[in-house]
Amino acid sequence: MRDALPAHFLTKIESFSLLLEYGIDKYETREFEAGGLKWRLIIYPDGDEYENKEKGHHISVYLALSDISSLSADWEFNVVFTIFLYNQILDKYHCFRVKERRFNETKCKWGFPKLMFKKMLFDQSNGYLVDDNLVIGAEVLVIKRLPVIENVALFKPTENSQKRDWNIQEFSKLEQNVWISEEFTITNVNWKMKLYPNIDSNSEGSGLSMDLVCASADTFDVHQKVKAEFCMRLKVSHWFTSLDKICGQKAFLSFATVRNPENGFLVGDSCTLQIEIYVQLVV
């Protein structure tokens, strides 16, 4: 027992025995907040028949999360809590402590199916039910453990080719040093292509360069990454992360080769770039 009031919740139920007389099997208290979460006590004056096969002999009391709709997906909390019964004769609180319990979508209510024998509770000389008034309370300690959750998705090569064509008109008139394609999606990952028609991305004049950009990496956290195999002319495999979201081939074709009409890269002053991507792993 202890002298101090419960830190988070206290309720006084007057004419407690009328709950039984009126056939009220379960009473849920008002909400209270502890550890940034909303809770309530659930009291079964004649015992919880689902948890206590000896219904009618005990009072059952539980701590339950009140509002789980506002919680994020896959929520889970570890909680240490205490239920209190006020002894009105001794002016002290009888403590019923619960060791650490895990609250989640499967189990959002924990407590005592057999908190106290009704015979003991209703004996006024014991001090818990005096003038038919019962005082009950709670303290809740939420242990917020934030586990590192990783989801790794591996993909088999698909039968359908994961290709994207980018047709560029009037290639010889391109003045900008960098051209960027529209975003496109392959295996739920967004991509863009970058073309350097006049200079490559590192040095001038050596040849035509092209990069593949993982556009989705703009929203990656530092732990997320995508492994993809892609082919421009050469086969390339690369891990894409928020810090390394671009990979390409520098000067993979010389400008002289591209602009020579006999090679067929420019037809009617337009060219078509094609990239083929196989996303292998997403973390």
C-alpha positions as a LaTeX table, in Angstrom:
\begin{tabular}{lrrr}
\hline
Residue & $x$ (\AA) & $y$ (\AA) & $z$ (\AA) \\
\hline
Met1 & 0.00 & 0.00 & 0.00 \\
Arg2 & 0.99 & 3.64 & $-0.37$ \\
Asp3 & $-0.16$ & 7.11 & 0.63 \\
Ala4 & 0.26 & 9.01 & $-2.65$ \\
Leu5 & $-2.59$ & 9.49 & $-5.11$ \\
Pro6 & $-2.40$ & 7.66 & $-8.46$ \\
Ala7 & $-0.55$ & 9.91 & $-10.89$ \\
His8 & $-2.80$ & 9.57 & $-13.94$ \\
Phe9 & $-6.38$ & 8.65 & $-13.12$ \\
Leu10 & $-8.79$ & 8.36 & $-10.21$ \\
Thr11 & $-12.52$ & 7.69 & $-10.22$ \\
Lys12 & $-15.10$ & 7.37 & $-7.48$ \\
Ile13 & $-18.09$ & 5.12 & $-8.17$ \\
Glu14 & $-20.99$ & 5.88 & $-5.86$ \\
Ser15 & $-23.58$ & 3.17 & $-5.16$ \\
Phe16 & $-21.27$ & 0.61 & $-6.71$ \\
Ser17 & $-23.56$ & $-2.32$ & $-5.87$ \\
Leu18 & $-26.23$ & $-0.89$ & $-8.19$ \\
Leu19 & $-24.09$ & $-1.89$ & $-11.16$ \\
Leu20 & $-24.85$ & $-5.50$ & $-10.29$ \\
Glu21 & $-28.46$ & $-4.78$ & $-9.44$ \\
Tyr22 & $-29.04$ & $-3.07$ & $-12.78$ \\
Gly23 & $-27.29$ & $-5.85$ & $-14.71$ \\
Ile24 & $-24.41$ & $-3.63$ & $-15.86$ \\
Asp25 & $-21.73$ & $-6.23$ & $-16.56$ \\
Lys26 & $-19.07$ & $-3.78$ & $-17.69$ \\
Tyr27 & $-18.29$ & $-0.15$ & $-16.90$ \\
Glu28 & $-15.78$ & 1.86 & $-18.95$ \\
Thr29 & $-14.35$ & 4.97 & $-17.32$ \\
Arg30 & $-13.71$ & 8.28 & $-19.03$ \\
Glu31 & $-10.53$ & 8.67 & $-21.05$ \\
Phe32 & $-7.30$ & 9.81 & $-19.49$ \\
Glu33 & $-3.89$ & 10.50 & $-20.99$ \\
Ala34 & $-0.57$ & 8.97 & $-20.03$ \\
Gly35 & 2.64 & 8.67 & $-22.03$ \\
Gly36 & 1.09 & 10.55 & $-24.95$ \\
Leu37 & $-1.66$ & 7.93 & $-25.36$ \\
Lys38 & $-5.33$ & 7.79 & $-24.37$ \\
Trp39 & $-6.48$ & 5.12 & $-21.96$ \\
Arg40 & $-9.48$ & 4.04 & $-19.93$ \\
Leu41 & $-10.19$ & 1.53 & $-17.21$ \\
Ile42 & $-12.68$ & $-1.26$ & $-17.84$ \\
Ile43 & $-14.37$ & $-2.61$ & $-14.72$ \\
Tyr44 & $-16.36$ & $-5.83$ & $-14.54$ \\
Pro45 & $-18.19$ & $-5.73$ & $-11.16$ \\
Asp46 & $-19.19$ & $-9.40$ & $-11.45$ \\
Gly47 & $-16.00$ & $-10.58$ & $-13.18$ \\
Asp48 & $-15.01$ & $-10.92$ & $-16.83$ \\
Glu49 & $-16.57$ & $-14.13$ & $-18.09$ \\
Tyr50 & $-14.18$ & $-14.36$ & $-21.06$ \\
Glu51 & $-11.01$ & $-14.23$ & $-18.98$ \\
Asn52 & $-12.32$ & $-15.55$ & $-15.68$ \\
Lys53 & $-14.13$ & $-18.87$ & $-15.75$ \\
Glu54 & $-15.15$ & $-18.30$ & $-12.12$ \\
Lys55 & $-17.43$ & $-15.40$ & $-13.03$ \\
Gly56 & $-19.34$ & $-14.04$ & $-10.07$ \\
His57 & $-16.58$ & $-14.49$ & $-7.48$ \\
His58 & $-14.19$ & $-11.65$ & $-8.39$ \\
Ile59 & $-14.10$ & $-8.09$ & $-9.64$ \\
Ser60 & $-12.10$ & $-7.71$ & $-12.88$ \\
Val61 & $-10.26$ & $-4.51$ & $-13.86$ \\
Tyr62 & $-8.31$ & $-3.81$ & $-17.06$ \\
Leu63 & $-6.30$ & $-1.01$ & $-18.60$ \\
Ala64 & $-7.24$ & $-0.50$ & $-22.25$ \\
Leu65 & $-6.09$ & 1.78 & $-25.04$ \\
Ser66 & $-9.00$ & 4.08 & $-25.79$ \\
Asp67 & $-8.34$ & 5.33 & $-29.32$ \\
Ile68 & $-6.26$ & 3.16 & $-31.65$ \\
Ser69 & $-7.60$ & 4.65 & $-34.91$ \\
Ser70 & $-5.16$ & 7.56 & $-34.68$ \\
Leu71 & $-2.11$ & 5.33 & $-34.21$ \\
Ser72 & 0.29 & 4.60 & $-37.05$ \\
Ala73 & 0.36 & 1.25 & $-38.82$ \\
Asp74 & 2.02 & $-1.62$ & $-36.96$ \\
Trp75 & 1.89 & 0.32 & $-33.70$ \\
Glu76 & 3.14 & $-1.37$ & $-30.57$ \\
Phe77 & 3.94 & $-0.17$ & $-27.04$ \\
Asn78 & 5.38 & $-1.80$ & $-23.97$ \\
Val79 & 3.65 & $-0.63$ & $-20.81$ \\
Val80 & 4.14 & $-0.99$ & $-17.07$ \\
Phe81 & 1.04 & $-0.03$ & $-15.08$ \\
Thr82 & $-0.56$ & $-0.14$ & $-11.65$ \\
Ile83 & $-4.24$ & $-0.39$ & $-10.66$ \\
Phe84 & $-5.16$ & 1.17 & $-7.30$ \\
Leu85 & $-8.00$ & 0.45 & $-4.87$ \\
Tyr86 & $-8.42$ & 3.09 & $-2.18$ \\
Asn87 & $-8.71$ & 1.76 & 1.36 \\
Gln88 & $-10.99$ & 4.32 & 2.95 \\
Ile89 & $-10.33$ & 3.12 & 6.50 \\
Leu90 & $-6.53$ & 3.16 & 6.29 \\
Asp91 & $-6.46$ & 6.16 & 3.91 \\
Lys92 & $-4.01$ & 4.29 & 1.72 \\
Tyr93 & $-3.99$ & 2.90 & $-1.80$ \\
His94 & $-3.72$ & $-0.84$ & $-2.39$ \\
Cys95 & $-1.43$ & $-1.30$ & $-5.42$ \\
Phe96 & $-1.87$ & $-4.01$ & $-8.03$ \\
Arg97 & 1.22 & $-3.78$ & $-10.22$ \\
Val98 & 1.60 & $-5.28$ & $-13.66$ \\
Lys99 & 4.99 & $-6.08$ & $-15.13$ \\
Glu100 & 5.79 & $-4.97$ & $-18.63$ \\
Arg101 & 3.02 & $-5.82$ & $-21.10$ \\
Arg102 & 2.96 & $-5.39$ & $-24.88$ \\
Phe103 & $-0.01$ & $-3.48$ & $-26.31$ \\
Asn104 & $-0.72$ & $-3.88$ & $-30.04$ \\
Glu105 & $-3.62$ & $-4.40$ & $-32.44$ \\
Thr106 & $-3.97$ & $-8.01$ & $-31.31$ \\
Lys107 & $-3.93$ & $-7.22$ & $-27.59$ \\
Cys108 & $-4.93$ & $-3.69$ & $-26.56$ \\
Lys109 & $-6.26$ & $-4.56$ & $-23.08$ \\
Trp110 & $-4.36$ & $-5.97$ & $-20.10$ \\
Gly111 & $-5.21$ & $-6.25$ & $-16.43$ \\
Phe112 & $-6.60$ & $-8.41$ & $-13.65$ \\
Pro113 & $-9.37$ & $-10.94$ & $-14.31$ \\
Lys114 & $-9.29$ & $-11.64$ & $-10.55$ \\
Leu115 & $-8.38$ & $-8.32$ & $-8.97$ \\
Met116 & $-10.14$ & $-9.12$ & $-5.69$ \\
Phe117 & $-12.71$ & $-11.51$ & $-4.31$ \\
Lys118 & $-16.12$ & $-9.83$ & $-4.26$ \\
Lys119 & $-16.66$ & $-11.15$ & $-0.75$ \\
Met120 & $-13.58$ & $-9.27$ & 0.41 \\
Leu121 & $-14.49$ & $-6.15$ & $-1.56$ \\
Phe122 & $-18.06$ & $-5.94$ & $-0.26$ \\
Asp123 & $-17.02$ & $-6.49$ & 3.35 \\
Gln124 & $-17.12$ & $-2.89$ & 4.55 \\
Ser125 & $-14.74$ & $-3.66$ & 7.40 \\
Asn126 & $-11.96$ & $-4.17$ & 4.83 \\
Gly127 & $-12.24$ & $-0.51$ & 3.82 \\
Tyr128 & $-12.52$ & $-0.79$ & 0.03 \\
Leu129 & $-16.29$ & $-0.37$ & $-0.32$ \\
Val130 & $-17.52$ & 2.07 & 2.34 \\
Asp131 & $-21.06$ & 3.43 & 2.15 \\
Asp132 & $-21.21$ & 1.60 & $-1.19$ \\
Asn133 & $-18.53$ & 3.91 & $-2.65$ \\
Leu134 & $-15.53$ & 2.52 & $-4.52$ \\
Val135 & $-12.45$ & 4.55 & $-5.45$ \\
Ile136 & $-10.17$ & 3.12 & $-8.13$ \\
Gly137 & $-7.20$ & 4.61 & $-10.01$ \\
Ala138 & $-4.31$ & 3.95 & $-12.37$ \\
Glu139 & $-0.74$ & 4.88 & $-13.19$ \\
Val140 & 0.73 & 4.12 & $-16.60$ \\
Leu141 & 4.35 & 4.11 & $-17.76$ \\
Val142 & 4.68 & 3.81 & $-21.53$ \\
Ile143 & 8.00 & 2.42 & $-22.72$ \\
Lys144 & 8.26 & 3.70 & $-26.27$ \\
Arg145 & 10.60 & 1.39 & $-28.04$ \\
Leu146 & 11.16 & 2.28 & $-31.66$ \\
Pro147 & 12.50 & $-0.84$ & $-33.37$ \\
Val148 & 14.39 & $-0.56$ & $-36.62$ \\
Ile149 & 12.11 & $-2.20$ & $-39.17$ \\
Glu150 & 13.52 & $-3.11$ & $-42.56$ \\
Asn151 & 11.61 & $-4.49$ & $-45.50$ \\
Val152 & 13.70 & $-6.09$ & $-48.24$ \\
Ala153 & 11.96 & $-6.87$ & $-51.54$ \\
Leu154 & 13.74 & $-9.00$ & $-54.14$ \\
Phe155 & 12.34 & $-9.19$ & $-57.65$ \\
Lys156 & 12.62 & $-11.95$ & $-60.22$ \\
Pro157 & 13.42 & $-10.89$ & $-63.79$ \\
Thr158 & 10.10 & $-10.30$ & $-65.51$ \\
Glu159 & 9.17 & $-11.72$ & $-68.87$ \\
Asn160 & 8.10 & $-8.29$ & $-70.10$ \\
Ser161 & 11.02 & $-6.06$ & $-70.91$ \\
Gln162 & 11.31 & $-3.09$ & $-68.55$ \\
Lys163 & 12.27 & $-0.63$ & $-71.26$ \\
Arg164 & 11.77 & 3.07 & $-71.77$ \\
Asp165 & 12.25 & 4.98 & $-75.03$ \\
Trp166 & 13.12 & 8.66 & $-75.11$ \\
Asn167 & 12.76 & 10.25 & $-78.54$ \\
Ile168 & 14.66 & 13.50 & $-79.01$ \\
Gln169 & 13.79 & 15.72 & $-81.98$ \\
Glu170 & 16.14 & 18.20 & $-83.69$ \\
Phe171 & 19.16 & 16.78 & $-81.96$ \\
Ser172 & 21.63 & 19.05 & $-83.76$ \\
Lys173 & 19.84 & 22.14 & $-82.47$ \\
Leu174 & 20.01 & 21.21 & $-78.82$ \\
Glu175 & 21.70 & 24.08 & $-77.03$ \\
Gln176 & 21.36 & 23.10 & $-73.41$ \\
Asn177 & 24.16 & 21.06 & $-71.94$ \\
Val178 & 21.75 & 18.84 & $-69.98$ \\
Trp179 & 18.38 & 17.43 & $-71.06$ \\
Ile180 & 16.15 & 15.57 & $-68.61$ \\
Ser181 & 13.37 & 13.19 & $-69.56$ \\
Glu182 & 9.97 & 12.97 & $-67.94$ \\
Glu183 & 9.71 & 10.68 & $-64.94$ \\
Phe184 & 8.66 & 7.11 & $-65.57$ \\
Thr185 & 7.95 & 4.19 & $-63.25$ \\
Ile186 & 9.42 & 0.71 & $-63.31$ \\
Thr187 & 8.73 & $-1.77$ & $-60.49$ \\
Asn188 & 7.18 & 0.96 & $-58.31$ \\
Val189 & 10.35 & 3.06 & $-58.52$ \\
Asn190 & 10.44 & 6.41 & $-60.34$ \\
Trp191 & 13.25 & 7.16 & $-62.78$ \\
Lys192 & 14.52 & 9.88 & $-65.12$ \\
Met193 & 17.13 & 9.93 & $-67.86$ \\
Lys194 & 19.69 & 12.70 & $-68.28$ \\
Leu195 & 21.36 & 13.41 & $-71.61$ \\
Tyr196 & 24.42 & 15.58 & $-72.19$ \\
Pro197 & 24.21 & 16.31 & $-75.96$ \\
Asn198 & 27.12 & 18.75 & $-76.14$ \\
Ile199 & 29.47 & 17.82 & $-73.31$ \\
Asp200 & 29.65 & 14.90 & $-70.95$ \\
Ser201 & 28.90 & 15.50 & $-67.27$ \\
Asn202 & 32.59 & 15.56 & $-66.28$ \\
Ser203 & 34.63 & 16.89 & $-69.19$ \\
Glu204 & 34.04 & 18.72 & $-72.44$ \\
Gly205 & 34.13 & 17.31 & $-75.91$ \\
Ser206 & 34.83 & 13.64 & $-75.29$ \\
Gly207 & 31.50 & 12.17 & $-76.27$ \\
Leu208 & 27.80 & 11.68 & $-75.69$ \\
Ser209 & 26.94 & 10.91 & $-72.08$ \\
Met210 & 23.77 & 9.67 & $-70.45$ \\
Asp211 & 22.78 & 9.13 & $-66.82$ \\
Leu212 & 20.00 & 7.19 & $-65.16$ \\
Val213 & 18.53 & 9.04 & $-62.17$ \\
Cys214 & 16.53 & 7.32 & $-59.44$ \\
Ala215 & 13.91 & 10.04 & $-58.89$ \\
Ser216 & 12.38 & 8.15 & $-55.97$ \\
Ala217 & 15.65 & 8.61 & $-54.08$ \\
Asp218 & 14.68 & 12.25 & $-53.46$ \\
Thr219 & 12.34 & 10.96 & $-50.75$ \\
Phe220 & 14.53 & 8.13 & $-49.44$ \\
Asp221 & 15.79 & 8.22 & $-45.89$ \\
Val222 & 19.46 & 7.48 & $-45.35$ \\
His223 & 18.84 & 3.74 & $-45.00$ \\
Gln224 & 16.74 & 3.20 & $-48.14$ \\
Lys225 & 18.29 & 1.95 & $-51.36$ \\
Val226 & 17.43 & 0.26 & $-54.65$ \\
Lys227 & 19.65 & $-2.12$ & $-56.59$ \\
Ala228 & 18.98 & $-2.09$ & $-60.31$ \\
Glu229 & 20.62 & $-3.56$ & $-63.38$ \\
Phe230 & 20.27 & $-1.38$ & $-66.44$ \\
Cys231 & 21.51 & $-1.34$ & $-69.99$ \\
Met232 & 22.18 & 1.60 & $-72.27$ \\
Arg233 & 24.76 & $-0.03$ & $-74.45$ \\
Leu234 & 26.79 & $-1.48$ & $-71.69$ \\
Lys235 & 25.36 & $-3.51$ & $-68.83$ \\
Val236 & 25.53 & $-1.69$ & $-65.52$ \\
Ser237 & 24.56 & $-2.68$ & $-61.97$ \\
His238 & 24.28 & $-0.05$ & $-59.26$ \\
Trp239 & 22.92 & 0.63 & $-55.75$ \\
Phe240 & 20.74 & 3.77 & $-55.73$ \\
Thr241 & 20.47 & 5.67 & $-52.42$ \\
Ser242 & 19.50 & 9.16 & $-51.28$ \\
Leu243 & 23.18 & 10.15 & $-51.48$ \\
Asp244 & 23.96 & 8.29 & $-54.71$ \\
Lys245 & 20.94 & 8.48 & $-56.98$ \\
Ile246 & 22.62 & 8.95 & $-60.39$ \\
Cys247 & 24.54 & 6.43 & $-62.45$ \\
Gly248 & 25.44 & 6.52 & $-66.12$ \\
Gln249 & 27.97 & 6.07 & $-68.89$ \\
Lys250 & 30.27 & 8.96 & $-69.64$ \\
Ala251 & 31.14 & 9.38 & $-73.31$ \\
Phe252 & 29.81 & 5.95 & $-74.22$ \\
Leu253 & 29.55 & 7.18 & $-77.84$ \\
Ser254 & 31.84 & 9.75 & $-79.39$ \\
Phe255 & 30.15 & 12.78 & $-80.88$ \\
Ala256 & 31.68 & 11.94 & $-84.25$ \\
Thr257 & 30.06 & 8.49 & $-84.16$ \\
Val258 & 26.66 & 9.90 & $-83.18$ \\
Arg259 & 26.67 & 12.60 & $-85.84$ \\
Asn260 & 27.88 & 10.39 & $-88.69$ \\
Pro261 & 24.69 & 9.74 & $-90.74$ \\
Glu262 & 26.04 & 6.40 & $-91.95$ \\
Asn263 & 25.84 & 5.03 & $-88.41$ \\
Gly264 & 22.07 & 5.55 & $-88.19$ \\
Phe265 & 21.95 & 7.13 & $-84.74$ \\
Leu266 & 20.48 & 10.35 & $-86.12$ \\
Val267 & 17.54 & 9.91 & $-88.50$ \\
Gly268 & 15.91 & 13.11 & $-89.66$ \\
Asp269 & 17.89 & 14.90 & $-86.96$ \\
Ser270 & 16.17 & 12.90 & $-84.24$ \\
Cys271 & 17.48 & 10.12 & $-82.06$ \\
Thr272 & 15.88 & 7.63 & $-79.73$ \\
Leu273 & 17.55 & 6.67 & $-76.50$ \\
Gln274 & 16.46 & 3.45 & $-74.84$ \\
Ile275 & 17.15 & 2.23 & $-71.36$ \\
Glu276 & 16.29 & $-1.17$ & $-69.94$ \\
Ile277 & 16.03 & $-1.52$ & $-66.17$ \\
Tyr278 & 15.66 & $-4.56$ & $-63.95$ \\
Val279 & 15.02 & $-3.62$ & $-60.33$ \\
Gln280 & 16.56 & $-6.43$ & $-58.32$ \\
Leu281 & 16.23 & $-5.37$ & $-54.70$ \\
Val282 & 14.50 & $-2.62$ & $-52.71$ \\
Val283 & 15.35 & $-1.92$ & $-49.08$ \\
\hline
\end{tabular}
